Amino acid sequence: QRYVISLLYFSLGGENWNSNNWMVGEECGTTEGTEWEGLSCNEMGEIRALFLGMVHLTIFNECYQHSLEIFTDNINAIGTLPDEIGQFIKMENLIMKNNPGITGKIPGTIGQLRALKQLGLYGNSLFGEIPRELYSASSLTYVNLGNNVLSGPLAQRIQKLTNLRELILSNNMFTGLIHIGRMVNTNLEYIGLDNNKFSGMIQSFIGELSDLRYFNVDNNKLTGSLPARITSLEHLGEVLRSTNLLSTDSPVFVSETLSLNNNRIRGSIPSDIANMQSLEYLSLGNNKLKGSLPDALGQLQNLSKFTTNPIQIRLY
């Protein structure tokens, strides 16, 4: 274990990190506060969590004779993740965030971490595809790979992650279809796929994701309309799908936010919009809508912001 964590340290340029106490004493520590920073161990002395993110720095200002506390995400890690990371078989949480110096591909050996519940590798410079082995980490409830340079498809093997609740792949270069049908066996509540290159239609299977509360597919290459079955999702709080090619007869549903900017929606605003009594924010900019504003808008008592510009709507 100490060998692997030391290998990780040198693979990520640990000697140049902004703050750390690695390589001093025992990795799990013998007394409280002596364990290596960012590590947490179980009662058996096995690493259960690794967090390379928030760093607490204390800087003494000689001019004003006081200390300044600074919290930063970037610990200045530079390098790649070693395959040996898959040897932490008791690890439950693996978070390495906001270090653009972390590059390379995601090691497929992470799939060997069968106890892993949280995987957060966001805000780095990782590239390549999600390794198929990753989908073998069946205990995962949270996956955040956002803000990298990852590409390729979202594999249908995602159906193996039956405990998954949050999937965040925002701000990458993923392509292909969004296999909603393969997510039905999961417990997904939060899906963030915005700012990628996903294409095709949103499958009607989305109506079977009964726990879904957030669905964001902004800025992709999706086409068609939002499936009517999405109206059966009683917990859905926010749907964002602007800057796609979605068009025609998308349904009206209960939501706090409805953003349909930069699509190819035609026709007029439907009077059924009055059914969206929880709606607080409505944005319909950059479409091909025309006609007058429906009187039903006046029935939305919670609506606080309405954006239409620049669409062709006559105001009476």
C-alpha positions in Angstrom: 0.0 0.0 0.0 2.8 2.4 0.9 4.6 1.6 -2.3 1.5 2.4 -4.4 0.7 5.6 -2.7 4.4 6.6 -3.0 4.2 5.8 -6.7 1.2 8.0 -7.0 3.0 10.8 -5.2 6.0 10.8 -7.6 3.8 10.2 -10.7 1.9 13.4 -9.9 5.0 15.4 -9.0 4.4 15.3 -5.3 7.6 17.0 -4.5 6.2 20.2 -6.1 2.8 20.1 -4.5 1.6 23.3 -2.8 1.1 21.6 0.5 1.5 18.0 1.7 3.1 15.9 4.4 3.4 12.8 2.3 6.5 10.6 2.7 6.8 11.7 6.4 5.8 9.1 9.0 3.1 6.5 8.3 0.5 7.1 5.6 -2.4 6.3 8.0 -0.7 7.9 11.0 -0.6 6.5 14.5 -2.3 9.4 16.2 -5.0 11.9 15.1 -3.7 14.4 12.6 -0.5 12.5 11.7 -1.9 10.8 8.7 -0.9 11.9 5.2 -2.9 14.9 4.0 -5.8 13.9 1.8 -5.8 10.3 2.9 -8.2 8.5 5.1 -7.8 4.9 6.4 -10.1 2.3 7.9 -9.6 0.6 11.2 -7.4 -2.0 9.6 -5.0 0.7 8.3 -6.2 0.3 4.7 -6.7 3.4 2.6 -10.4 4.1 2.1 -10.4 7.6 0.7 -8.0 9.7 -1.4 -8.8 13.4 -1.9 -6.4 15.6 -3.8 -8.3 18.8 -3.9 -8.8 21.5 -1.3 -5.5 22.6 0.2 -5.3 24.7 3.3 -2.3 27.1 3.3 -1.3 29.5 6.0 0.9 32.4 4.9 2.4 34.8 7.4 2.3 38.5 6.3 5.4 40.1 7.8 4.2 43.6 7.0 1.0 43.3 9.0 2.2 40.7 11.4 -0.7 38.3 10.9 -1.4 35.0 9.2 -3.5 34.6 6.2 -5.4 31.4 5.6 -5.9 30.4 1.9 -8.0 27.5 0.5 -7.2 26.4 -3.0 -8.3 23.4 -5.1 -5.1 23.2 -7.3 -2.4 21.5 -5.4 -0.1 21.8 -8.5 -0.2 18.1 -9.3 1.4 17.4 -12.6 1.6 14.0 -14.3 -0.5 10.9 -15.0 -2.4 8.4 -12.9 -0.5 5.1 -12.5 -2.2 1.8 -13.2 -1.3 0.6 -9.7 -4.0 2.8 -8.3 -6.3 -0.2 -8.9 -4.5 -1.9 -5.9 -6.4 0.2 -3.3 -9.1 -2.5 -3.2 -10.7 -1.0 0.0 -11.0 2.5 -1.4 -14.5 4.0 -1.3 -13.8 7.6 -2.4 -11.3 8.8 -5.0 -11.4 12.5 -5.7 -8.7 14.4 -7.7 -10.1 17.7 -8.9 -9.1 21.0 -10.5 -5.5 20.2 -11.3 -5.0 20.9 -15.0 -1.6 19.4 -14.8 -3.1 15.9 -14.4 -3.1 14.5 -17.9 -3.2 11.1 -19.7 -5.9 8.5 -19.8 -8.1 7.2 -16.9 -6.5 3.9 -15.8 -8.8 0.9 -16.5 -7.6 -0.6 -13.3 -9.9 1.7 -11.4 -12.6 -0.9 -12.4 -10.9 -3.2 -9.9 -12.0 -1.0 -7.0 -15.2 -2.8 -6.3 -15.8 -0.9 -3.0 -15.5 2.5 -4.8 -18.6 4.7 -4.3 -17.4 8.1 -5.4 -15.2 8.9 -8.3 -14.4 12.5 -9.0 -11.7 13.3 -11.6 -13.0 16.6 -12.7 -11.3 19.8 -13.7 -8.2 18.1 -14.9 -6.8 17.5 -18.4 -7.5 13.8 -18.8 -8.1 12.6 -22.4 -9.2 9.5 -24.2 -12.3 7.4 -23.7 -13.8 6.1 -20.4 -12.2 2.7 -20.0 -14.7 -0.1 -20.3 -13.3 -1.6 -17.1 -14.6 1.3 -15.2 -18.1 0.0 -15.5 -17.1 -3.0 -13.4 -16.9 -0.7 -10.3 -20.4 -1.6 -9.5 -20.6 0.1 -6.1 -20.3 3.6 -7.7 -23.0 6.1 -6.7 -21.2 9.2 -8.0 -19.2 9.7 -11.1 -17.9 13.2 -12.0 -15.5 13.4 -15.0 -16.5 16.9 -16.0 -14.1 19.6 -17.4 -11.5 17.3 -19.0 -10.8 16.5 -22.7 -12.4 13.1 -22.6 -14.0 11.8 -25.8 -15.7 8.8 -27.4 -19.1 7.3 -26.6 -20.9 6.7 -23.4 -20.8 2.9 -23.4 -24.0 0.8 -23.0 -22.2 -1.0 -20.2 -23.3 1.9 -18.0 -26.2 -0.4 -17.1 -23.8 -2.3 -14.9 -23.6 0.7 -12.5 -26.9 -0.1 -10.8 -26.2 2.0 -7.7 -25.3 5.1 -9.7 -27.1 8.3 -8.6 -25.0 11.1 -10.1 -23.4 11.1 -13.6 -21.5 14.3 -14.6 -19.6 14.3 -17.9 -20.0 18.1 -18.6 -17.5 20.1 -20.7 -15.8 17.3 -22.6 -15.9 16.0 -26.2 -18.1 12.9 -25.8 -19.9 11.8 -28.9 -22.5 9.3 -30.0 -25.9 8.5 -28.5 -27.1 9.0 -25.0 -28.2 5.4 -24.0 -31.0 6.4 -21.7 -32.5 2.8 -22.1 -29.3 1.4 -20.5 -29.7 3.7 -17.5 -33.1 2.4 -16.5 -31.6 -0.1 -14.0 -29.6 2.6 -12.2 -30.8 5.0 -9.5 -29.8 8.2 -11.4 -31.1 11.4 -9.9 -28.6 13.8 -11.6 -27.4 13.7 -15.2 -25.1 16.4 -16.5 -24.1 15.9 -20.1 -23.9 19.5 -21.2 -21.2 20.9 -23.5 -20.3 17.8 -25.4 -21.0 16.4 -28.9 -23.7 13.9 -28.2 -26.1 13.3 -31.1 -29.4 11.6 -31.9 -32.7 11.8 -30.1 -33.4 11.6 -26.4 -35.0 8.2 -26.0 -38.4 7.8 -24.4 -36.9 5.5 -21.8 -36.1 8.7 -19.9 -39.6 8.4 -18.5 -38.5 5.3 -16.6 -35.8 7.1 -14.6 -38.2 7.6 -11.8 -35.7 9.2 -9.4 -34.4 11.8 -11.9 -34.3 15.3 -10.6 -31.9 17.1 -12.9 -31.2 16.6 -16.6 -28.9 18.9 -18.5 -28.0 18.3 -22.2 -27.2 21.9 -23.2 -24.9 22.5 -26.1 -24.8 19.1 -27.9 -26.0 18.0 -31.3 -29.3 16.4 -30.2 -32.2 16.4 -32.6 -36.0 15.8 -32.5 -38.2 16.6 -29.5 -38.2 15.8 -25.8 -40.2 12.6 -25.3 -43.7 13.1 -23.9 -42.9 10.4 -21.2 -40.7 12.8 -19.4 -43.9 14.3 -18.0 -44.2 11.2 -15.8 -41.0 12.2 -13.8 -42.6 13.7 -10.7 -39.3 14.5 -9.1 -37.8 16.3 -12.0 -36.8 19.8 -11.0 -34.7 21.1 -13.8 -34.4 20.3 -17.5 -31.9 22.3 -19.6 -31.4 21.5 -23.3 -30.5 24.7 -25.1 -28.2 24.9 -28.1 -29.2 21.6 -29.6 -31.3 20.8 -32.6 -34.4 19.8 -30.7 -37.6 20.9 -32.4 -41.3 20.4 -33.0 -43.8 19.3 -30.3 -41.8 19.0 -27.1 -44.1 18.5 -24.1 -44.9 20.8 -21.2 -44.0 19.5 -17.7 -43.6 20.7 -14.2 -40.2 22.3 -13.7 -38.5 25.2 -12.0 -36.4 26.0 -15.0 -37.2 25.6 -18.7 -34.4 26.7 -21.0 -34.9 26.0 -24.7 -32.4 28.5 -26.1 -30.8 28.1 -29.5 -32.9 25.3 -30.9 -35.2 25.0 -33.9 -38.5 25.2 -32.1 -41.2 26.5 -34.4 -44.8 27.7 -34.0 -46.2 29.6 -31.1 -45.9 29.2 -27.3 -48.5 26.7 -26.3 -51.3 27.6 -24.0 -50.6 24.4 -22.0 -47.7 26.3 -20.5 -50.1 27.2 -17.8 -49.7 23.6 -16.4 -46.1 24.5 -15.3 -47.1 26.1 -12.0 -43.7 25.6 -10.5 -42.0 27.4 -13.3 -39.7 30.2 -12.1 -37.4 30.8 -15.1 -38.5 30.5 -18.8 -36.0 31.2 -21.6 -36.9 30.7 -25.3 -34.3 32.8 -27.1 -32.9 32.1 -30.5 -35.7 29.9 -31.9 -38.2 30.3 -34.8 -41.3 31.0 -32.6 -43.8 33.5 -33.8 -47.2 34.9 -32.8 -48.3 36.6 -29.6 -47.7 35.7 -26.0 -50.4 33.5 -24.6 -52.6 34.7 -21.8 -51.6 31.6 -20.0 -48.3 33.2 -19.1 -50.2 35.4 -16.6 -51.3 32.3 -14.7 -47.7 31.3 -13.8 -47.6 32.9 -10.4 -44.1 31.7 -9.6 -42.5 33.0 -12.9 -39.9 35.6 -12.1 -37.8 35.7 -15.3 -38.9 35.4 -18.9 -36.5 35.8 -21.8 -37.5 35.7 -25.4 -35.1 37.9 -27.3 -34.4 37.6 -30.2 -37.6 35.7 -31.3 -40.5 37.1 -33.3 -43.2 37.5 -30.7 -45.7 40.4 -30.8 -46.4 42.0 -27.5 -49.9 43.4 -27.0 
